[in-house]
Amino acid sequence: MKDSTQGRKERARKHLKKIKQLVAQRPSPFEGMTEEEVIATLRKTRERLWEKKLVIHARHK
């Protein structure tokens, strides 16, 4: 049983390493933006996520 746990841990480490490599290859979505533009973009994104969450929550009532 310990071997299977070790195997899962090792696979998870490899998977995480690959994800980190892929993320490092992509440019930042905020590259070239001013601080104000980044903040505005994040606020819009947060607002859209909240709207989706509220719609989903309202459907389950």
WOTA-V234609 format. One record per residue. N is the residue number from 1. RES is the residue in one small letter. OMEGA is omega in whole degrees, -180 to 180 (none if undefined). NEAR is the number of other ideal C-beta (glycine too) atoms within 12 Angstrom. D_FIRST is the distance of its C-alpha to the first C-alpha in Angstrom with 2 decimals. Layout:
{{N:RES:OMEGA:NEAR:D_FIRST} {N:RES:OMEGA:NEAR:D_FIRST}}
This chain:
{{1:m:179:7:0.00} {2:k:180:8:3.79} {3:d:-179:9:5.38} {4:s:177:10:5.35} {5:t:178:11:6.52} {6:q:179:12:8.77} {7:g:179:13:9.95} {8:r:179:14:10.95} {9:k:-179:14:12.63} {10:e:177:14:14.43} {11:r:179:14:15.61} {12:a:178:14:16.81} {13:r:179:14:18.67} {14:k:180:14:20.29} {15:h:179:14:21.27} {16:l:179:14:22.78} {17:k:180:14:24.61} {18:k:178:14:26.08} {19:i:179:14:27.20} {20:k:179:13:28.86} {21:q:-180:12:30.65} {22:l:179:11:31.91} {23:v:-179:13:33.13} {24:a:-179:11:34.88} {25:q:-178:10:36.80} {26:r:177:12:38.26} {27:p:178:10:41.33} {28:s:177:12:41.46} {29:p:-178:13:42.94} {30:f:-179:17:45.17} {31:e:179:11:46.56} {32:g:179:11:50.33} {33:m:173:15:50.56} {34:t:179:11:52.30} {35:e:180:11:50.62} {36:e:179:11:52.54} {37:e:178:15:51.46} {38:v:180:17:47.78} {39:i:179:14:48.19} {40:a:179:15:50.10} {41:t:180:20:47.47} {42:l:178:17:44.65} {43:r:178:14:46.76} {44:k:179:14:47.47} {45:t:180:16:43.81} {46:r:179:14:42.93} {47:e:179:14:45.80} {48:r:180:14:44.68} {49:l:178:14:41.13} {50:w:179:14:42.58} {51:e:178:14:44.92} {52:k:-179:14:42.12} {53:k:180:14:40.13} {54:l:178:14:43.26} {55:v:-180:13:43.99} {56:i:-180:12:40.53} {57:h:-179:11:40.75} {58:a:180:10:44.26} {59:r:-177:9:43.22} {60:h:180:8:40.72} {61:k:none:7:43.40}}
